[in-house]
Amino acid sequence: MDVQSIIPETGDADVPAWWRGLGLPGLADVHVHFLPERMERRVWHHFENGGPLMGAGWPIHYRVPAEERVARLGDLGVRAFSALAYAHRPGMAASLNAWTLDFARRTPGCLPSATFYPEPGVLDYVRDVLDRGARIFKVHLQVGDFDPRLREIDEVWGLLAERGVPVVVHASSIPLPGRCTGPVPIAGVLARHPRLAVVVAHLGMPEYEEFFRMAETFANVRLDTTMTFTDFAERSMPFPAHLGPRLRDLGLAGKVLLGSDFPNIPYPYAHQIHALDRLGLGEDWLRAVCWDSAADLFDLSPDHTRSSGER
């Protein structure tokens, strides 16, 4: 059947009809953020006021309490989502992990999420959160400002590769280039740990081609769609049209996953869905990107509504 496209002005209320038209049980979004309230306020301040890591910044469309954001995801039909936190200095990751695991335990649909930072004891606390049920990690190389090839975290990458737990890595040079962004640093990690399950955030924007090649080379490297193809992103970092056939092939191969950056986006969630739909890559591609590939990666059932929580 033909799927009715969402236009940005219709807003979030029409999203469930869209995924039902594809025959999906809902949406699986691997790039969602929930943080402790005090930290969240600071992060939103940076987004809204701009700065050396953000450029001009942008407004937060979903600047409401966490309970309302969880309810909004439910209304949208987002059946599985992450709660990505990331550390920007030593001494943060362990407490963030305690918060995100507890959040997942009490929040239907949330994948137990974790992070790490190069610091003493990092291997121990990563092993601990894995044993307690962490199913997805986040590392932000621009904000964290560390080289992923550092000796202190080499065993962490090895452990995650051994366990097959995916890591969403902000590795590309957005909103602005960082000291450790771009394809070279994370490619160095993959050279040592080729089985590592990396999800490159933002499709690698703006270094699309280099990160596409990485996904085509390594069996467990995937890309997420976060903010890509939206009007907001296309104004400054447009997707190269010649990569369209490769994007289609990667999506059908299970290598492209829905990501949104909810709630830290300057437009309705529906616009990210519309941006994917208007690519015209076909219903099979949309089904793979918006549910099937994440369902395979995380072993989600069609009625996935509960977190596995801590074990």
Backbone as CSV, one residue per row, in Angstrom:
resi,resn,N_x,N_y,N_z,CA_x,CA_y,CA_z,C_x,C_y,C_z
1,MET,0.842,-1.192,0.000,0.000,0.000,0.000,0.873,1.236,0.000
2,ASP,0.316,2.351,-0.470,1.049,3.609,-0.429,0.997,4.168,0.978
3,VAL,2.123,4.724,1.407,2.184,5.339,2.725,1.990,6.834,2.563
4,GLN,1.067,7.392,3.318,0.815,8.827,3.239,1.944,9.568,3.936
5,SER,2.614,10.447,3.213,3.709,11.208,3.793,3.182,12.204,4.818
6,ILE,4.021,12.446,5.817,3.707,13.481,6.797,4.363,14.772,6.324
7,ILE,3.624,15.847,6.336,4.251,17.133,6.085,4.572,17.762,7.433
8,PRO,5.641,18.550,7.531,6.072,19.036,8.833,4.978,19.739,9.623
9,GLU,4.071,20.446,8.934,3.074,21.235,9.640,2.022,20.378,10.354
10,THR,1.860,19.125,9.954,0.813,18.310,10.570,1.176,17.904,11.985
11,GLY,2.453,17.867,12.305,2.852,17.610,13.667,2.828,16.143,14.049
12,ASP,3.041,15.917,15.359,3.287,14.575,15.855,2.066,13.667,15.836
13,ALA,0.878,14.233,15.838,-0.326,13.402,15.978,-0.484,12.412,14.841
14,ASP,0.099,12.699,13.680,-0.071,11.821,12.525,0.994,10.734,12.409
15,VAL,1.957,10.730,13.306,3.043,9.746,13.199,2.533,8.317,13.349
16,PRO,1.674,7.996,14.332,1.214,6.603,14.442,0.523,6.080,13.188
17,ALA,-0.275,6.917,12.532,-0.928,6.465,11.297,0.109,6.137,10.227
18,TRP,1.214,6.862,10.245,2.274,6.635,9.258,2.917,5.267,9.454
19,TRP,3.342,4.954,10.709,4.004,3.657,10.880,3.017,2.491,10.797
20,ARG,1.782,2.735,11.168,0.778,1.663,10.965,0.584,1.388,9.482
21,GLY,0.660,2.432,8.661,0.539,2.244,7.224,1.649,1.398,6.646
22,LEU,2.783,1.353,7.321,3.890,0.495,6.907,3.773,-0.918,7.470
23,GLY,2.774,-1.148,8.325,2.624,-2.462,8.950,3.583,-2.693,10.092
24,LEU,4.087,-1.616,10.694,5.038,-1.739,11.795,4.318,-1.758,13.144
25,PRO,4.959,-2.352,14.167,4.373,-2.309,15.506,4.639,-1.001,16.227
26,GLY,5.442,-0.135,15.636,5.829,1.124,16.246,7.177,1.549,15.692
27,LEU,7.848,2.431,16.413,9.166,2.923,16.022,10.193,2.527,17.077
28,ALA,11.428,2.318,16.632,12.557,2.074,17.534,13.585,3.161,17.265
29,ASP,13.883,3.977,18.273,14.749,5.144,18.129,15.983,4.950,19.000
30,VAL,17.148,4.799,18.361,18.375,4.494,19.107,19.080,5.736,19.623
31,HIS,18.566,6.930,19.287,19.287,8.152,19.662,18.344,9.131,20.353
32,VAL,18.022,8.806,21.610,17.169,9.623,22.471,17.951,9.931,23.738
33,HIS,17.759,11.131,24.273,18.499,11.550,25.467,17.567,11.769,26.656
34,PHE,17.934,11.187,27.779,17.378,11.533,29.077,18.546,11.659,30.042
35,LEU,18.526,12.700,30.876,19.646,12.996,31.770,19.113,13.387,33.140
36,PRO,19.963,13.297,34.161,19.569,13.865,35.449,19.185,15.336,35.275
37,GLU,18.195,15.781,36.021,17.582,17.088,35.769,18.588,18.240,35.781
38,ARG,19.472,18.271,36.752,20.422,19.386,36.835,21.341,19.405,35.628
39,MET,21.833,18.247,35.233,22.706,18.170,34.057,21.933,18.532,32.796
40,GLU,20.690,18.093,32.725,19.872,18.384,31.559,19.687,19.884,31.377
41,ARG,19.448,20.596,32.476,19.293,22.053,32.387,20.548,22.701,31.830
42,ARG,21.712,22.227,32.250,22.970,22.794,31.735,23.143,22.482,30.255
43,VAL,22.816,21.257,29.861,22.932,20.884,28.447,22.006,21.741,27.602
44,TRP,20.767,21.906,28.042,19.822,22.728,27.285,20.293,24.172,27.188
45,HIS,20.908,24.679,28.243,21.443,26.042,28.203,22.473,26.167,27.079
46,HIS,23.349,25.168,26.950,24.361,25.199,25.883,23.701,25.147,24.507
47,PHE,22.698,24.286,24.367,22.005,24.205,23.080,21.361,25.540,22.716
48,GLU,20.705,26.144,23.668,19.890,27.314,23.371,20.691,28.611,23.277
49,ASN,21.879,28.630,23.874,22.679,29.849,23.864,23.912,29.763,22.978
50,GLY,24.201,28.576,22.461,25.358,28.420,21.594,26.666,28.468,22.382
51,GLY,27.766,28.323,21.672,29.066,28.333,22.321,30.107,27.657,21.464
52,PRO,31.299,27.417,22.036,32.397,26.864,21.231,32.155,25.463,20.698
53,LEU,31.261,24.699,21.324,30.948,23.359,20.824,29.674,23.330,19.989
54,MET,28.889,24.400,20.066,27.564,24.387,19.469,27.398,25.352,18.302
55,GLY,28.312,26.292,18.138,28.052,27.352,17.177,26.909,28.213,17.688
56,ALA,25.961,28.540,16.813,24.851,29.414,17.200,23.836,28.719,18.093
57,GLY,23.847,27.371,18.125,22.867,26.637,18.917,21.498,26.638,18.274
58,TRP,20.502,26.113,19.013,19.127,26.071,18.515,18.167,25.843,19.683
59,PRO,16.904,26.184,19.519,15.922,26.003,20.594,15.560,24.530,20.785
60,ILE,15.200,24.169,21.993,14.773,22.804,22.320,13.261,22.715,22.152
61,HIS,12.804,21.921,21.188,11.373,21.847,20.892,10.598,21.170,22.022
62,TYR,11.208,20.197,22.691,10.510,19.433,23.731,11.081,19.767,25.104
63,ARG,11.045,21.042,25.457,11.600,21.497,26.736,10.510,21.386,27.804
64,VAL,10.216,20.146,28.184,9.183,19.839,29.171,9.744,18.786,30.120
65,PRO,9.122,18.564,31.266,9.622,17.558,32.212,9.721,16.165,31.592
66,ALA,10.589,15.347,32.185,10.870,14.013,31.640,9.609,13.172,31.510
67,GLU,8.709,13.263,32.496,7.495,12.457,32.444,6.658,12.790,31.206
68,GLU,6.600,14.068,30.862,5.847,14.470,29.668,6.541,14.006,28.393
69,ARG,7.860,13.988,28.404,8.590,13.518,27.218,8.408,12.016,27.023
70,VAL,8.420,11.266,28.110,8.162,9.831,27.998,6.761,9.593,27.439
71,ALA,5.787,10.363,27.934,4.424,10.227,27.431,4.344,10.598,25.948
72,ARG,5.093,11.621,25.532,5.073,12.017,24.122,5.647,10.892,23.253
73,LEU,6.722,10.261,23.697,7.257,9.132,22.934,6.216,8.026,22.818
74,GLY,5.483,7.786,23.897,4.426,6.781,23.843,3.341,7.154,22.850
75,ASP,2.951,8.427,22.839,1.927,8.883,21.901,2.404,8.747,20.455
76,LEU,3.685,8.972,20.227,4.256,8.838,18.889,4.350,7.382,18.442
77,GLY,4.321,6.460,19.411,4.493,5.048,19.087,5.934,4.610,19.086
78,VAL,6.798,5.354,19.795,8.196,4.946,19.921,8.254,3.873,20.994
79,ARG,8.304,2.615,20.556,8.193,1.479,21.480,9.518,1.134,22.158
80,ALA,10.609,1.508,21.516,11.929,1.240,22.081,12.789,2.465,21.846
81,PHE,13.500,2.889,22.891,14.343,4.074,22.776,15.455,4.013,23.805
82,SER,16.501,4.756,23.548,17.644,4.822,24.454,17.475,5.995,25.419
83,ALA,18.366,6.075,26.398,18.451,7.237,27.288,19.934,7.614,27.343
84,LEU,20.424,8.166,26.254,21.864,8.345,26.085,22.388,9.498,26.940
85,ALA,23.363,9.166,27.764,24.115,10.156,28.526,25.581,10.027,28.124
86,TYR,26.345,11.073,28.322,27.769,10.997,27.988,28.558,11.905,28.927
87,ALA,29.728,11.429,29.285,30.588,12.154,30.219,31.551,13.059,29.463
88,HIS,31.828,14.246,30.035,32.792,15.147,29.416,34.021,15.392,30.288
89,ARG,34.090,14.676,31.408,35.266,14.782,32.275,35.311,13.543,33.172
90,PRO,36.471,13.281,33.794,36.561,12.122,34.700,35.592,12.249,35.870
91,GLY,35.177,11.098,36.391,34.354,11.071,37.584,32.864,11.221,37.351
92,MET,32.430,11.316,36.107,31.011,11.500,35.806,30.303,10.213,35.400
93,ALA,30.996,9.357,34.658,30.336,8.260,33.960,29.635,7.289,34.903
94,ALA,30.282,6.935,35.996,29.686,5.928,36.883,28.363,6.405,37.458
95,SER,28.290,7.677,37.878,27.030,8.181,38.438,25.972,8.348,37.350
96,LEU,26.383,8.751,36.154,25.435,8.818,35.042,24.856,7.437,34.737
97,ASN,25.720,6.425,34.768,25.252,5.067,34.492,24.246,4.597,35.539
98,ALA,24.501,4.935,36.803,23.547,4.561,37.843,22.192,5.204,37.569
99,TRP,22.212,6.465,37.128,20.952,7.170,36.849,20.247,6.579,35.637
100,THR,20.981,6.351,34.547,20.320,5.876,33.325,19.801,4.450,33.483
101,LEU,20.521,3.602,34.222,20.003,2.252,34.448,18.735,2.282,35.295
102,ASP,18.708,3.164,36.293,17.503,3.285,37.107,16.353,3.849,36.272
103,PHE,16.656,4.826,35.423,15.630,5.393,34.551,15.033,4.307,33.650
104,ALA,15.883,3.468,33.071,15.395,2.390,32.212,14.549,1.397,32.997
105,ARG,14.961,1.114,34.228,14.220,0.154,35.046,12.787,0.603,35.287
106,ARG,12.579,1.919,35.423,11.247,2.423,35.747,10.512,3.047,34.562
107,THR,11.094,2.927,33.349,10.499,3.598,32.191,10.194,2.588,31.094
108,PRO,8.929,2.343,30.810,8.577,1.384,29.755,9.201,1.765,28.413
109,GLY,9.782,0.758,27.749,10.347,0.952,26.421,11.786,1.393,26.379
110,CYS,12.347,1.790,27.520,13.702,2.347,27.508,14.755,1.247,27.556
111,LEU,15.695,1.290,26.612,16.832,0.371,26.619,17.835,0.817,27.679
112,PRO,18.263,-0.074,28.570,19.263,0.304,29.561,20.531,0.835,28.890
113,SER,20.872,2.074,29.199,21.907,2.801,28.472,23.045,3.195,29.407
114,ALA,24.242,3.350,28.840,25.411,3.651,29.659,26.441,4.421,28.836
115,THR,27.487,4.866,29.516,28.561,5.606,28.865,29.878,5.278,29.564
116,PHE,30.970,5.799,29.038,32.272,5.652,29.699,33.184,6.788,29.277
117,TYR,34.294,6.919,30.009,35.261,7.990,29.782,36.640,7.420,30.119
118,PRO,37.686,7.849,29.425,39.026,7.323,29.736,39.514,7.821,31.094
119,GLU,39.511,6.936,32.068,39.857,7.302,33.438,40.165,6.029,34.218
120,PRO,40.818,6.134,35.351,41.077,4.945,36.161,39.773,4.256,36.553
121,GLY,39.756,2.936,36.471,38.582,2.165,36.862,37.535,2.008,35.788
122,VAL,37.787,2.535,34.587,36.754,2.523,33.550,36.359,1.101,33.156
123,LEU,37.315,0.196,33.044,36.975,-1.174,32.649,36.091,-1.828,33.693
124,ASP,36.362,-1.554,34.976,35.563,-2.163,36.035,34.120,-1.688,35.993
125,TYR,33.910,-0.376,35.832,32.517,0.068,35.864,31.769,-0.263,34.576
126,VAL,32.477,-0.371,33.467,31.811,-0.820,32.245,31.397,-2.286,32.380
127,ARG,32.291,-3.113,32.910,31.936,-4.523,33.126,30.747,-4.633,34.083
128,ASP,30.715,-3.778,35.103,29.629,-3.808,36.082,28.289,-3.464,35.437
129,VAL,28.254,-2.389,34.621,26.959,-2.019,34.028,26.520,-3.025,32.967
130,LEU,27.464,-3.656,32.307,27.098,-4.730,31.392,26.453,-5.884,32.152
131,ASP,27.042,-6.233,33.282,26.479,-7.314,34.086,25.111,-6.938,34.653
132,ARG,24.838,-5.645,34.783,23.555,-5.177,35.307,22.540,-4.910,34.192
133,GLY,22.925,-5.222,32.939,21.936,-5.193,31.880,22.056,-4.095,30.849
134,ALA,23.128,-3.298,30.865,23.270,-2.244,29.861,23.262,-2.845,28.456
135,ARG,22.478,-2.241,27.566,22.305,-2.797,26.217,22.758,-1.851,25.120
136,ILE,23.060,-0.607,25.482,23.537,0.361,24.499,24.383,1.405,25.228
137,PHE,25.473,1.834,24.592,26.370,2.830,25.166,26.405,4.058,24.268
138,LYS,26.825,5.174,24.854,27.012,6.404,24.082,28.369,7.006,24.427
139,VAL,29.100,7.421,23.395,30.354,8.147,23.551,30.290,9.350,22.626
140,HIS,30.648,10.514,23.146,30.596,11.758,22.365,32.020,12.314,22.276
141,LEU,32.655,12.094,21.132,34.067,12.444,21.002,34.299,13.940,20.875
142,GLN,33.282,14.674,20.447,33.442,16.125,20.373,33.329,16.737,21.766
143,VAL,32.268,16.410,22.506,32.073,16.964,23.837,33.086,16.386,24.822
144,GLY,33.308,15.072,24.746,34.279,14.449,25.640,35.705,14.845,25.353
145,ASP,35.986,15.229,24.117,37.294,15.721,23.698,38.401,14.728,24.046
146,PHE,38.160,13.449,23.723,39.216,12.457,23.938,39.350,11.589,22.705
147,ASP,40.563,11.095,22.516,40.867,10.239,21.380,40.405,8.821,21.702
148,PRO,39.524,8.238,20.890,39.034,6.889,21.201,40.109,5.823,21.114
149,ARG,41.275,6.161,20.575,42.372,5.193,20.482,43.235,5.153,21.729
150,LEU,42.866,5.906,22.761,43.671,5.943,23.984,43.817,4.554,24.596
151,ARG,45.005,4.299,25.120,45.298,2.995,25.721,44.345,2.692,26.877
152,GLU,43.927,3.732,27.640,43.095,3.516,28.814,41.754,2.861,28.493
153,ILE,41.283,2.988,27.279,39.964,2.418,26.960,40.039,1.319,25.910
154,ASP,41.233,0.892,25.560,41.329,-0.155,24.552,40.644,-1.447,25.017
155,GLU,40.822,-1.791,26.298,40.167,-3.003,26.807,38.655,-2.841,26.892
156,VAL,38.186,-1.611,27.079,36.738,-1.372,27.092,36.143,-1.673,25.725
157,TRP,36.778,-1.129,24.675,36.309,-1.445,23.321,36.326,-2.952,23.072
158,GLY,37.383,-3.608,23.539,37.472,-5.055,23.355,36.361,-5.800,24.069
159,LEU,36.030,-5.353,25.293,34.952,-5.988,26.052,33.603,-5.782,25.359
160,LEU,33.349,-4.572,24.873,32.091,-4.306,24.191,31.986,-5.103,22.890
161,ALA,33.122,-5.238,22.196,33.121,-6.061,20.978,32.822,-7.516,21.314
162,GLU,33.404,-7.998,22.388,33.184,-9.391,22.812,31.726,-9.624,23.198
163,ARG,31.124,-8.651,23.892,29.733,-8.798,24.335,28.723,-8.479,23.227
164,GLY,29.172,-7.833,22.161,28.275,-7.467,21.071,27.318,-6.350,21.408
165,VAL,27.701,-5.500,22.361,26.838,-4.391,22.784,27.154,-3.155,21.953
166,PRO,26.150,-2.557,21.302,26.416,-1.418,20.425,26.774,-0.143,21.183
167,VAL,27.593,0.683,20.538,27.991,1.976,21.070,27.624,3.040,20.041
168,VAL,26.739,3.950,20.422,26.449,5.103,19.575,27.587,6.095,19.762
169,VAL,28.308,6.370,18.696,29.483,7.233,18.777,29.237,8.498,17.965
170,HIS,29.285,9.624,18.652,29.293,10.907,17.942,30.740,11.138,17.525
171,ALA,31.029,10.783,16.287,32.406,10.813,15.795,32.634,11.862,14.726
172,SER,31.565,12.388,14.150,31.717,13.306,13.025,31.805,14.751,13.507
173,SER,32.044,15.645,12.570,32.410,17.020,12.910,31.199,17.950,12.934
174,ILE,30.196,17.580,13.728,29.057,18.471,13.923,28.797,18.629,15.415
175,PRO,28.236,19.749,15.845,27.944,20.934,15.053,29.210,21.638,14.530
176,LEU,30.327,21.428,15.222,31.609,21.990,14.806,32.675,20.915,14.938
177,PRO,33.744,20.978,14.151,34.819,19.987,14.288,35.458,20.053,15.671
178,GLY,35.872,18.890,16.157,36.581,18.817,17.420,37.962,18.226,17.226
179,ARG,38.709,18.217,18.275,40.092,17.711,18.214,40.136,16.240,17.838
180,CYS,39.088,15.480,18.187,39.104,14.031,17.989,37.946,13.542,17.116
181,THR,37.345,14.465,16.355,36.252,14.064,15.479,36.782,13.721,14.088
182,GLY,35.864,13.250,13.250,36.241,12.804,11.909,36.424,11.301,11.882
183,PRO,36.575,10.736,10.698,36.608,9.280,10.563,37.891,8.613,11.068
184,VAL,38.996,9.327,11.115,40.282,8.681,11.399,40.362,8.099,12.811
185,PRO,40.005,8.840,13.867,40.151,8.266,15.215,39.340,6.991,15.443
186,ILE,38.058,6.995,15.086,37.254,5.788,15.341,37.647,4.662,14.397
187,ALA,38.150,5.001,13.209,38.654,3.951,12.315,39.845,3.244,12.940
188,GLY,40.642,3.971,13.715,41.759,3.347,14.419,41.293,2.337,15.448
189,VAL,40.169,2.631,16.117,39.594,1.674,17.070,39.120,0.429,16.336
190,LEU,38.441,0.618,15.223,37.918,-0.517,14.460,39.027,-1.368,13.868
191,ALA,40.145,-0.766,13.562,41.278,-1.544,13.059,41.755,-2.543,14.105
192,ARG,41.633,-2.168,15.392,42.037,-3.072,16.471,40.908,-3.984,16.915
193,HIS,39.670,-3.524,16.744,38.501,-4.280,17.212,37.469,-4.335,16.082
194,PRO,37.737,-5.084,15.038,36.865,-5.054,13.844,35.467,-5.602,14.079
195,ARG,35.232,-6.319,15.174,33.882,-6.845,15.456,33.042,-5.886,16.294
196,LEU,33.615,-4.751,16.677,32.920,-3.794,17.531,31.644,-3.293,16.856
197,ALA,30.556,-3.258,17.623,29.270,-2.775,17.112,29.175,-1.272,17.350
198,VAL,29.528,-0.495,16.348,29.486,0.957,16.414,28.277,1.452,15.637
199,VAL,27.544,2.381,16.235,26.493,3.104,15.522,26.973,4.542,15.384
200,VAL,27.314,4.944,14.175,27.813,6.293,13.931,26.628,7.253,13.918
201,ALA,26.636,8.212,14.852,25.531,9.156,14.958,25.481,10.089,13.754
202,HIS,24.280,10.526,13.420,24.051,11.546,12.383,24.510,11.097,10.991
203,LEU,24.531,9.788,10.743,25.013,9.250,9.462,26.436,9.713,9.142
204,GLY,27.148,10.203,10.179,28.496,10.716,9.940,28.536,12.115,9.361
205,MET,27.435,12.834,9.368,27.361,14.189,8.857,28.471,15.073,9.457
206,PRO,29.197,15.870,8.700,29.133,16.065,7.251,30.076,15.137,6.469
207,GLU,30.798,14.251,7.195,31.730,13.346,6.514,30.998,12.074,6.088
208,TYR,29.871,12.284,5.400,29.005,11.171,5.039,29.771,10.055,4.315
209,GLU,30.497,10.417,3.286,31.103,9.405,2.426,32.081,8.530,3.185
210,GLU,32.914,9.149,4.026,33.907,8.380,4.782,33.241,7.398,5.751
211,PHE,32.184,7.840,6.426,31.515,6.949,7.374,30.652,5.904,6.661
212,PHE,30.121,6.235,5.486,29.446,5.211,4.697,30.417,4.088,4.353
213,ARG,31.623,4.475,3.952,32.628,3.465,3.603,32.948,2.581,4.808
214,MET,32.970,3.177,5.990,33.222,2.416,7.212,32.113,1.385,7.440
215,ALA,30.862,1.818,7.244,29.736,0.894,7.426,29.748,-0.216,6.389
216,GLU,30.233,0.086,5.213,30.319,-0.927,4.153,31.478,-1.887,4.372
217,THR,32.467,-1.473,5.155,33.680,-2.270,5.357,33.576,-3.199,6.553
218,PHE,32.991,-2.696,7.650,32.963,-3.448,8.908,31.559,-4.008,9.149
219,ALA,31.514,-5.284,9.471,30.225,-5.985,9.567,29.290,-5.388,10.599
220,ASN,29.827,-4.863,11.692,28.988,-4.402,12.789,28.946,-2.885,12.927
221,VAL,29.350,-2.160,11.904,29.225,-0.703,11.924,27.918,-0.311,11.261
222,ARG,27.151,0.498,11.972,25.870,1.001,11.487,25.865,2.525,11.588
223,LEU,24.823,3.131,11.068,24.668,4.582,11.099,23.280,4.909,11.625
224,ASP,23.138,6.018,12.365,21.785,6.430,12.713,21.420,7.715,11.983
225,THR,20.126,7.950,11.864,19.619,9.015,11.003,19.502,10.368,11.692
226,THR,19.980,10.475,12.913,19.704,11.639,13.746,19.923,12.974,13.040
227,MET,18.845,13.731,12.904,18.786,15.082,12.336,19.048,15.127,10.830
228,THR,19.416,14.008,10.235,19.736,14.024,8.815,18.488,14.178,7.965
229,PHE,18.653,14.820,6.822,17.604,15.043,5.820,16.539,16.036,6.270
230,THR,16.610,16.538,7.506,15.668,17.557,7.950,16.001,18.882,7.266
231,ASP,15.018,19.762,7.212,15.269,21.082,6.640,16.393,21.782,7.396
232,PHE,16.416,21.608,8.705,17.429,22.238,9.551,18.835,21.806,9.139
233,ALA,19.036,20.505,8.945,20.360,19.996,8.586,20.713,20.273,7.137
234,GLU,19.733,20.167,6.271,19.995,20.339,4.840,20.435,21.755,4.485
235,ARG,20.067,22.730,5.319,20.478,24.103,5.030,21.984,24.283,5.140
236,SER,22.611,23.577,6.071,24.044,23.808,6.304,24.928,22.630,5.909
237,MET,24.411,21.400,5.988,25.207,20.216,5.682,24.388,19.249,4.844
238,PRO,24.061,19.615,3.622,23.167,18.784,2.805,23.760,17.416,2.498
239,PHE,22.876,16.438,2.435,23.297,15.084,2.097,23.645,15.027,0.610
240,PRO,24.809,14.465,0.256,25.197,14.404,-1.162,24.295,13.450,-1.945
241,ALA,23.676,13.962,-2.993,22.706,13.174,-3.755,23.311,11.900,-4.317
242,HIS,24.599,11.922,-4.648,25.200,10.740,-5.281,25.301,9.561,-4.314
243,LEU,25.125,9.822,-2.996,25.186,8.724,-2.023,23.836,8.031,-1.837
244,GLY,22.800,8.521,-2.527,21.475,7.939,-2.358,21.411,6.438,-2.568
245,PRO,21.966,5.898,-3.661,21.918,4.438,-3.849,22.628,3.672,-2.733
246,ARG,23.725,4.204,-2.225,24.435,3.526,-1.131,23.633,3.604,0.164
247,LEU,22.950,4.729,0.378,22.079,4.853,1.547,20.974,3.806,1.490
248,ARG,20.392,3.615,0.327,19.338,2.615,0.178,19.884,1.219,0.462
249,ASP,21.048,0.898,-0.107,21.624,-0.431,0.093,21.970,-0.663,1.560
250,LEU,22.543,0.335,2.210,22.898,0.194,3.621,21.648,0.005,4.476
251,GLY,20.600,0.744,4.172,19.369,0.596,4.942,18.759,-0.782,4.792
252,LEU,18.706,-1.273,3.585,18.134,-2.599,3.352,19.003,-3.703,3.948
253,ALA,20.285,-3.416,4.142,21.200,-4.382,4.750,21.192,-4.319,6.277
254,GLY,20.321,-3.515,6.859,20.245,-3.408,8.314,21.274,-2.487,8.918
255,LYS,21.852,-1.626,8.097,22.964,-0.787,8.552,22.569,0.632,8.910
256,VAL,21.281,0.981,8.763,20.810,2.327,9.078,19.668,2.210,10.078
257,LEU,19.779,2.940,11.186,18.809,2.882,12.271,18.202,4.260,12.503
258,LEU,16.930,4.277,12.855,16.283,5.533,13.197,16.929,6.140,14.435
259,GLY,17.285,7.419,14.314,17.721,8.225,15.445,17.108,9.599,15.304
260,SER,16.847,10.275,16.431,16.159,11.564,16.355,16.844,12.696,17.112
261,ASP,17.563,12.392,18.201,18.088,13.382,19.157,16.991,13.970,20.040
262,PHE,15.813,13.359,20.056,14.754,13.781,20.967,15.300,13.825,22.390
263,PRO,15.052,14.864,23.154,14.198,16.027,22.896,14.966,17.236,22.352
264,ASN,16.265,17.065,22.081,17.142,18.210,21.810,17.114,18.623,20.342
265,ILE,15.911,18.820,19.809,15.748,19.144,18.395,14.919,20.422,18.263
266,PRO,15.135,21.170,17.183,14.425,22.447,17.026,13.159,22.355,16.179
267,TYR,12.594,21.161,16.057,11.419,20.928,15.211,10.650,19.746,15.784
268,PRO,9.407,19.521,15.351,8.650,18.368,15.852,9.279,17.037,15.415
269,TYR,9.080,16.023,16.226,9.566,14.684,15.903,9.070,14.250,14.522
270,ALA,7.841,14.640,14.196,7.258,14.251,12.910,8.115,14.688,11.734
271,HIS,8.856,15.780,11.900,9.654,16.266,10.772,10.798,15.305,10.452
272,GLN,11.382,14.649,11.458,12.410,13.647,11.176,11.818,12.487,10.382
273,ILE,10.606,12.070,10.751,9.946,10.995,10.018,9.627,11.432,8.591
274,HIS,9.097,12.628,8.453,8.808,13.162,7.123,10.079,13.228,6.273
275,ALA,11.189,13.642,6.895,12.443,13.768,6.153,12.907,12.428,5.600
276,LEU,12.672,11.347,6.340,13.026,10.014,5.848,12.050,9.563,4.764
277,ASP,10.774,9.821,4.989,9.755,9.380,4.035,9.937,10.036,2.664
278,ARG,10.271,11.320,2.667,10.351,12.043,1.401,11.596,11.695,0.582
279,LEU,12.503,10.884,1.142,13.650,10.415,0.360,13.208,9.527,-0.800
280,GLY,12.055,8.871,-0.639,11.544,8.020,-1.706,12.315,6.730,-1.891
281,LEU,12.865,6.179,-0.806,13.674,4.964,-0.903,12.853,3.690,-0.747
282,GLY,11.549,3.826,-0.560,10.685,2.653,-0.555,10.259,2.207,0.831
283,GLU,9.161,1.478,0.870,8.603,1.037,2.143,9.484,0.012,2.845
284,ASP,10.125,-0.877,2.076,11.016,-1.855,2.708,12.149,-1.145,3.436
285,TRP,12.674,-0.094,2.823,13.758,0.679,3.451,13.255,1.340,4.728
286,LEU,12.078,1.943,4.680,11.530,2.609,5.855,11.250,1.613,6.972
287,ARG,10.734,0.446,6.620,10.475,-0.562,7.650,11.775,-1.006,8.316
288,ALA,12.817,-1.193,7.503,14.103,-1.613,8.056,14.668,-0.550,8.990
289,VAL,14.641,0.692,8.543,15.257,1.781,9.305,14.483,2.089,10.581
290,CYS,13.169,2.093,10.501,12.347,2.586,11.605,11.992,1.528,12.648
291,TRP,12.172,0.238,12.313,11.902,-0.804,13.313,12.751,-2.045,13.138
292,ASP,12.721,-2.656,11.957,13.228,-4.019,11.801,14.694,-4.169,12.172
293,SER,15.536,-3.240,11.752,16.973,-3.397,11.999,17.303,-3.255,13.475
294,ALA,16.666,-2.303,14.143,16.858,-2.172,15.591,16.268,-3.368,16.325
295,ALA,15.126,-3.875,15.842,14.521,-5.050,16.468,15.465,-6.239,16.396
296,ASP,16.164,-6.394,15.273,17.148,-7.474,15.154,18.338,-7.235,16.080
297,LEU,18.818,-5.996,16.116,20.010,-5.687,16.910,19.757,-5.882,18.401
298,PHE,18.578,-5.483,18.863,18.279,-5.518,20.295,17.305,-6.629,20.674
299,ASP,16.961,-7.489,19.714,16.064,-8.612,19.958,14.741,-8.123,20.553
300,LEU,14.127,-7.163,19.875,12.869,-6.593,20.335,11.709,-7.421,19.820
301,SER,10.723,-7.610,20.654,9.483,-8.237,20.207,8.557,-7.150,19.676
302,PRO,7.577,-7.510,18.849,6.662,-6.494,18.304,5.933,-5.686,19.362
303,ASP,5.707,-6.266,20.548,4.993,-5.549,21.597,5.945,-5.032,22.657
304,HIS,7.207,-4.757,22.246,8.209,-4.280,23.191,7.731,-3.001,23.852
305,THR,7.456,-3.067,25.120,7.030,-1.877,25.874,7.715,-1.774,27.207
306,ARG,8.576,-2.714,27.542,9.201,-2.683,28.863,10.704,-2.772,28.735
307,SER,11.375,-2.114,29.628,12.832,-2.238,29.732,13.166,-3.542,30.439
308,SER,14.315,-4.099,30.075,14.788,-5.281,30.800,15.342,-4.892,32.165
309,GLY,15.664,-3.598,32.334,16.140,-3.106,33.624,17.440,-3.742,34.066
310,GLU,17.732,-3.568,35.348,18.962,-4.138,35.903,18.737,-5.594,36.269
311,ARG,19.777,-6.363,36.092,19.676,-7.769,36.436,20.259,-8.005,37.825
